[in-house]
Amino acid sequence: RTRSGQELALLTPAEVARVIYELEVHQIELELQNEELRATQVTLEAARERYFDLYNLAPVGYLTVSEEGLIAEANLAASTQLGMHRSRLVGQRFTHFIQPEDQDVFYLLIRRPAAESKPQSCELRLLRQDGSSFWARLETTAERGHERNALVYRVTVSDISDRKLAELLLQEA
């Protein structure tokens, strides 16, 4: 409540004491709210650090791919696996990194019913920016994104080149 100087001059000492008391109570409430906000901020910062560690420093590649096939997010491992800086990966068509002979494998993977909430997986060859390739196991889950309720694919990329090489050597033996 705002009062003009004239209105304040007309208050009795009891009314002035009541207004001061109300202001002190309000100040205490604001200080308590401020402390709660600070505690929440500390909690959020800790959660952000855990997210950074879990997502960005994971030993497998994580990608978010839009329904149109564009990379929306990538972690550091995916960036390293594909040989391209994360900022340059965003907006790239994911199929650009799939060996041409294996693109149907990925297409069939993402066309499986999204209603199946269980992860889908496949093995295929991915291309790095320098043109070299590696065998990868992809695990995908489809979900509705926050923006426009569009379908997005969460994709994990694990390098399985060593396992594929061992399988080849066993077949030759």
N, C-alpha and C positions, 0 to 999 in steps of 0.2 A: 504494500500500500504506500502510495506516495502522498505526502502532505506538504502543503505550502508552509512557508515560515510563519505566516499569520496563524494558521491552524495549530501549529506546534506551540505557539505562544499562548494559546487559549487552553492548553491541556492542564489538568490539575497535576500535582506532584504524583498522585497515585496512578494516573493514566500514563504519565511519563515513565514511571517505574515499570508498569505493565508492558509498555512498548519496548523498553530496554530488555526486559526479561524475554519477550518474544524474539527479539533480535539475537540474544545470546543462545536461545534454544535453536533457532534457525542456523546460526553459525556452527553449533555443535553437530547438527544434522548434516550440514554441508561437509564438515571435516570428516565425519564418518563415511559419507558417500565417496569422498576423495580417497580415503584409505582403501575402500573396497575397489575403487577403480584402479588404484596402483597395484593392489594384489592381483587383480584380474589381468592387468598388463604384464606382470611378471609371469603369470601362468601361461598367457598367450605366447610370450617370448620363448619360454621353455618348450612349448609345443611346436613352435616354428623351428626351433633348433633341432628337435627330434625329427620333424618332417624332413628337414634338410639332410640330416644324416641318413635317414631311411631311404629317401627317394634319390637324392643326388649322389650319395656316396655308396650306393648299392653295387654289388659285384655283377649284377645283370642289368641289361638295358631295359629301361621303361619308356614306353611311348604312349601318347594318347593320339589316336588317329580318328579323324572325323568320318562321318558316313560317306563323305565325298572322297575319302582316301587321303586327305591332307594331314600331315603331322602337325598337331596342335601344341604338343609338349614333348620334351625329350630330356632324359637325365644325362649325367656326365658319362656313364658307361655306354649308353646308346651313341652318344656323340663320338666317343673313342672307337666303338665298334664300326661305325659307318665312316669314320675318318673325316667328319665335317663338324665345324663348330656348331654348338647348340642353336645359336641365334640364326644360323643359315639353314638348319634342319627344319625349323618351324616354317610352315607354309609349303614345304616340298611334298610332292606326291610320294607316298610310301612305296608304291609299286616301282618307282624309279630306282629303288635300292634292291629290288628282287630280280634275281637272274631271270631273263626272259623265259627260259624253259620251265621255270618254277612258278610263274605268275598265276597259272590256273590253280595251283595248290592253295595259294593264299585266297584267291577269289572264292573257291569252294568253302574255305574255312570261314570266311566272314559272311557267307550267304546261308550258313546253317541257321536254324531258327534262333533269333535273339531271345526268344522266350525261355529257351533252355538256359537257366541261370548258371549252369556249371561251365567252367572254362573249357575252351576248345583248344586243340594243339595241332601242330604240324611241324614237319622238318623240311627245310628248303635252303637254298643258297642265297645269301645276301651279297650285294656288291658294295664295296667301299668307294669313296669318292675317287680314289686313284685307279679304279678299275679292277683291283684284286677282289677275290670273293672268299667267303667262308661259309661253312655250314652252320645253320642256326636252328634252334628249336624255338618256335613261337608259341606262346600261350596267350589266348585272348579271351576277354569277357566283354560282352556288349552291355551297355547301360544307357539310360537316357541322361543326357547332359543337362547342366543347369541353364544354359542359354538356349532358348527356343525349344527346349525339350527335345533336341535333336539326338539321334543315336550316335554314341561315340564308342570306340573300341579301346580298351586298355590292353596293351600288348607288352609282354615281357620277352626279351630277346636273350637267349643263352647261346654262347658260342660252343658248338659241339664238334668242331673240326677235328680235335684229337680223337674223339670217339669214332668218328666216321673213318679216319685214317686207320685206326686199329681194326675196325670191321673189314676194311679193304685188305689189310695185310693178312687177316685171318682167312679171308676168302681165297687169297692167292696161295696160302700155305697148304 
